Amino acid sequence: MSDTAKGAEWARRRTFAIISHPDAGKTTLTENILLAAGAIRLAGQVRARGQNRRTQSDWMKIERERGISVSASVMTFEYGGLLFNLLDTPGHEDFSEDTYRTLTAADSAIMVLDAAKGVEPRTLKLVEVCRLRDIPILTFINKMDREAMDPSELIDDIQDKLALDAAPMQWPSGSGNRFKGVADLKTGQFIRYERPGEDDDPEKASERLALSNEALASIMGAEEAEELTEGVELAREVCVDFNAQSYREGHLTPVYFGSALRQFGVRELLDALVEIAPGPEAQPAIGGPKAELEPSDKEVAGFVFKIQANMDPNHRDRVAFMRLCSGTFRRGMKLKTDAGKTMTVSNPILFFAQDREIADTAYAGDVIGIPNHGVLRVGDTLSESGKWQVAGIPNFAPELLRRARLKDPLKAKHLKKALESLAEEGVTQLFRMQVGGDFLVGAVGALQIDVMAERVAAEYGIEVTFEPAPYDTARWIAGPRDKLEAFVDRHKSAIAEDIDGALVFMAKSAWEVNYSQEKFPDITFLKAKERR
Ligand code: G4P
């Protein structure tokens, strides 16, 4: 740690997100992390929210009743002398661009895998997004209290599917009913698993034994002990060793095993975060006197990675979530957007597990909620000088495309305004076909489209249906001017513009994109577009 970082408030920040395929145990792990850190006292608080989130109608109802659902977006807790900001990455039906973009605000991630299933499709996608910024990933293999894949198979699965080196930090003994605990490869201790009773103190530490045949014999059979010893030897000889630099560069993931539901391995995971997870780092940015915003810089600067809108049509309030990159933010500060708008941030919100509190001060790594009336857009940078523009807040190519069809064609202008405004907010993306002028709405999750339709009707009073578009895949296109012109000319009817005027190729399938790539090797087809 550099001298400037020593003792600095920002250097205590660890901002992270948990990523997983649905049902791997993200909600359960979140809850047990908060329990282990003492941020909540009772099991069930986060769970209830997770369940509510599962059905779309409940989700919308909650939004409406509470106005804005901010409480689950960021949770702050202290542990091991550090201050953690856990960012919520919705992972069920409400999977959306927010999920992706939230990762741009995290300094590291925990990847939860179901021990019986290994790497699943959604995990793959989320890791792909982490890779855009080389976010360090720590792996928690969950549900060891159920029948699991063999640990070496799980390690291979991570390496093969995610192209990440996987360094086991622990090695489990059995799984399901035969799960006895994990060997800590670093300390050479065995951490014993005992199924917790109903009344057990969640903070009760697991018993640690020496990793010797004699000690192990007291809790497992000779055969199991031998199997474990062999497994540990194999892990030490064959598997990649943990390397802190490689982890921080996003090339290697340390692997831990446990059961979130049985509160086993959660404390070890937290301790690992304390030990190895990085704090805020320099963020590439343009417009200022240098190429990066550093957390120790005096000037306050941050970027908006998510907008949460009030579902109440009578209130156009929105909360913009800003991740601070530098400086010490104080309530009442005047900040400017990179588009030159000035705003006084008099009522920012800081988030805690149970409550939200008015923030007085916040530091690099922290997230604050800024209520506003539609001034702020996803991707905006706010700073004292207004000069900075943080790079790397991408738009992701939509996986669902819908054509907006008006009931009353005279409302075309209104529809344009409504769709543009919602696209600026990041609810969905908007594309306009160059030929014919049709509006296509794009999203990475189906709920985004439903929310859009509901809001167009409720807030703008426009009746619109979203029907399947004749395209399936959208890619931003770039390349030398003449080549680009030639490409656009050849594909006139399939070219659209996004809300910033960037060119987008609408293809009928991923196959068509590959085919076009072969035919036009000088054109780049982009799955993510950075806002400039
Ligand atoms: P998610 O947020 O990633 O979607 O997963 P969630 O935590 O909701 O967990 C999905 C299911 O897996 C839940 O069961 C949960 O209780 C279970 N689960 C999570 N961690 C563990 C674990 O370590 N061991 C075992 N055995 N199960 C685990 P459910 O039946 O879908 O929900 P519920 O009825 O228990 O609430």
Residues whose N, C-alpha, C, O or C-beta is under 5 A from the ligand:
A	BS01	G4P	S20 H21 P22 D23 A24 G25 K26 T27 T28 L29 N142 K143 D145 R146 G258 S259 A260 L261 R262
